[in-house]
Amino acid sequence: THAHLDHVGRIPKLVHDGFRGKIYMTPPTKDLAELILRDSVGILGQEASRRGTLPLYSEQDVDTTFSLIETLEYRTSKEVAPGLSVYLRNVGHILGSASVRITDEEGVTLALTGDIGNSPSPLLPDWEPVPDADALVMESVYGDRNHPERDDRVTQLRDTLKRAIARGGTILIPAFSLERTQLMLYELSNFFEAGELPKIPVFLDSPLAIHVTEIYEKWGMTYFKSETEDEMKREGSIFNFPFLTKTLSRAESLAIEQVRGPKIIIAGAGMSHGGRIGHWETRYLPDPATTLFIVGYQAPGTPGRRMVEGASSVRLAGNEVKIRAKVENLHGWSAHADRDELLKFAEAALAGKRTKTIFTAIGEPAAERFLAQRIHDYLGGNAVVPELGETWEITKDSVMKIK
C-alpha cells in the first residue's frame, strides 16, 4: 500500500524465503521502497553482526524483490491471477500510498485501506472513499484521539521557531526521512518566503531524506494535489530555498558545526534512536540555548520518548547526555487520519450500501476497539476487532466468522 518500512519491510524476507510471484505497487511507492529497503539492508546487517546472527535479508534479496515488481496506477483494474483483480485508490497518507480493493471471480470484494492520510495535506490529494467492498479492513492508529487543526499546527510551528531563533541557539529537528521531512521543508520554505521567520541557515543532514525529497520532486507534478502542482509550476521546487544546505557526505555533515549563530538541523532518525541526529543531540542538548523540536510519534523506550517525558539525561550511542536544551513537543504532524477523519472514511464506505463489515486493524487494541464502537454507535455499521487466528468468510450476502 505504501513505502513505509512497516509496510514493505518484510517483502525481501518473503523473497529470501522463496517467494517469486509478482509484487504490485504504484510507481512512486516503487521508487521510495527501493530507497527504504536498501537503507534497511545496511541497518539489518549492522544489527546482525552486533548480535552474532544472520540478517533477515541481503542486498541480493532486495535486487530480486525489485525484479518482481510491477507498477500499477490509481483507478486501474488489474487481473493479478485468474479470477482475481485489484484496484488501487489514492489514500492520501504519503506519496504513492494506496488502498487496495480485491475482487474475486464471483464479484466478492475485500478492501484494505493501508494507512489513511491526515487530510487535508498541503501536498497530497485527500483520500478517496472505498464504497464498493463487501468487507473493509481499515487502519485505526488514531482511532481514539484527534489531531489539532492544520492551521493551528502550522501557527504553532512558526511561533515556536520564532522563539527558538530568538534564543540564539541551534534548533534540532529529528524527523522521519519519508513525508515528515518534506512537510517540514515545505512549511519552512513558506515561512521564509512570507518573511515570517529570519533567514537563518537550514541543514538537511540525512542522505536518505535528501534522496526521498528528490523522489517527491520527481513525482510531484503527477501525484500532488492540483494546488501544489500549480505551486511547483510557478516556483520550480517547493522544498528548496536559498539558505538550505543538503549534506550528503560525512565531511559536509561535520562542517555544519563551524556555522555559528542560530541554525536549523533536520536529520534522522525521527525517534533519535540512530542516524546523524544522535551526533547533533550529543553536541547540542547540553546547551541551554538549544531547542529540540519533536514533530513525530516517539515510541516507548526510544530516546525521543524519554526526552518528551522530561528526562534530565538520555543515552545516545552509549553515552549519557545531559539535557539542558528546551524540548518542544509539537502535535498534529502525523500522516495518519485522526479519530474523526477515520469515522468519515468509514461513513463514506458505508454510504455505498454494500459494506457489511468493517474490521478495525493496524492500531493499538484500545484504539481499534474505540473506533469499532464509534462506527457502530454513530454510523450503525457492523464493526469488528478481529483476533489473531480467526477466519472470516466474505460473500456478497454476508461476512461471517467460521473459525
Secondary structure, 3 states (H helix, E strand, C coil): CCCCHHHHCCHHHHHHCCCCCCEEECHHHHHHHHHHHHHHHHHHHHHHHHHCCCCCCCHHHHHHHHHCEEECCCCCEEEEECCEEEEEEECCCCCCCEEEEEECCCCCEEEECCCCECCCCCCCCCCCCCCCCCEEEEECCCCCCCCCCHHHHHHHHHHHHHHHHHCCCEEEEECCCCCHHHHHHHHHHHHHHCCCCCCCCEEECCHHHHHHHHHHHHHHHHHCCHHHHHHHHHHCCCCCCCCEEECCCHHHHHHHHHCCCCEEEEECCCCCCCCCHHHHHHHHCCCCCCEEEECCCCCCCCHHHHHHCCCCEEEECCEEEECCCEEEECCCCCCECCHHHHHHHHHHHHCCCCCCEEEEECCCHHHHHHHHHHHHHHHCCCEECCCCCCCEEECCCCEEECC
